[in-house]
Amino acid sequence: MPAINKTKASSDRIKMKIRKGDTVQIISGKEKGKTGEVIQTLPYENRVVVQGINQRTKHLKPTQEGESGRIETKETSVHASNVMIYSTKKKVASKVEIFIDKDGSKKRRLKKTGELID
């Protein structure tokens, strides 16, 4: 039986409109309504890691003698469908549209406010 690569959910990379550094708002789940910055995107799994959201604790045993055990908290990923890009100026979450500028370059813009992201 062939080994299964557990790091990738599928071999297809999913095109994501959310990028590292974007401010997003959680729209569903236990963290609903909270905002944070995207630390990492996982395009093969269609997930994002948001700063301060969906934190998990891990209890670590001491590795060396004389060292005490510790508890680490770490952000885990959230599915990309559960977040929306958040406008800090207008205080509203919105979908993203990609449009072609006059000079021919692609830009991202919020649909509700028309605010440019890049």
Residue pairs with C-beta under 8 A, 6 or more apart in sequence:
7 44
8 44
8 45
9 44
9 45
9 46
10 44
11 44
12 44
13 43
13 44
14 43
14 44
14 46
14 80
15 43
16 41
16 43
16 46
16 48
16 80
17 85
17 96
17 98
17 108
18 24
18 38
18 41
18 48
18 80
18 83
18 85
18 96
19 38
19 41
20 38
20 39
20 40
20 41
21 37
21 38
22 37
22 38
22 85
22 117
23 35
23 36
23 37
23 38
23 85
23 86
23 88
24 35
24 36
24 37
24 38
24 48
24 50
24 83
24 84
24 85
24 86
24 93
25 33
25 34
25 35
25 83
25 84
25 85
25 86
25 93
26 32
26 33
26 34
26 35
26 36
26 50
26 53
26 78
26 82
26 83
27 82
27 83
27 84
27 93
28 82
29 78
29 82
31 53
31 54
31 78
34 52
34 53
35 86
36 50
36 51
36 52
36 53
37 50
37 51
38 48
38 49
38 50
38 51
39 49
39 50
39 51
39 75
40 48
40 49
40 77
41 47
41 48
41 49
41 80
42 48
42 49
42 77
45 77
46 79
46 80
46 81
47 77
47 78
47 79
47 80
48 77
48 78
48 80
48 83
49 75
49 76
49 77
49 78
50 75
50 78
50 83
51 75
52 75
53 75
53 78
54 75
54 76
54 77
54 78
55 73
55 74
55 75
55 76
56 73
56 74
56 75
56 76
57 71
57 72
57 73
58 71
58 72
58 73
58 74
59 69
59 70
59 71
60 69
60 70
60 71
60 72
61 69
62 68
62 69
84 93
84 94
84 95
85 93
85 94
85 95
85 96
85 110
85 117
86 92
86 93
86 94
87 93
87 94
87 110
87 112
87 113
87 115
89 113
89 115
90 112
90 113
90 115
92 112
92 113
94 110
94 111
94 112
94 113
95 110
95 111
95 112
96 108
96 109
96 110
96 111
96 117
97 108
97 109
97 110
97 111
98 106
98 107
98 108
98 109
99 106
99 107
99 109
100 106
100 107
101 107
107 116
107 117
107 118
108 116
108 117
108 118
109 115
109 116
109 117
110 117
